[in-house]
Amino acid sequence: MKERGGITKLSTLALQQRRQGLAKLLPPVQETLRGSLIERYVTCGNPHCKCARGERHGPVWYLTVTLGPGRTTGAVLSADQLEGVRRWIGNYRQVKENLEKISQINRELLRRQRKKAKP
């Protein structure tokens, strides 16, 4: 909401152009993933292993996704999946951020239309 003061001062044409620019910045939606990456170092339980002396195995990367209140799911990622998953999570955050900005612009444009339509 902090941008509302700034967008109310822009012309309708400027708002439409900004909205179009933001839409062009959206990454491909098929390359988005909501979730978080967690880096873990684990012990295997073998008393003769180096991890029993404090040198844990890892890093092991987990993808976690919250499904609802108190419900999460996760998966262990392989090293070759890590870079792609990081990119997809970044894309998701960018989509979410830009959609919120587009939504703010659309609310302002609707407000102006209502104001114009009043007799």
Secondary structure, DSSP 8 states (H G I E B T S, - for coil): -TTHHHHTTS-HHHHHHHHHHHHHH---GGG----EEEEEEE----TTSGGGGT--EEEEEEEEEEEETTEEEEEEE-HHHHHHHHHHHHHHHHHHHHHHHHHHHHHHHHHHHHHHH--
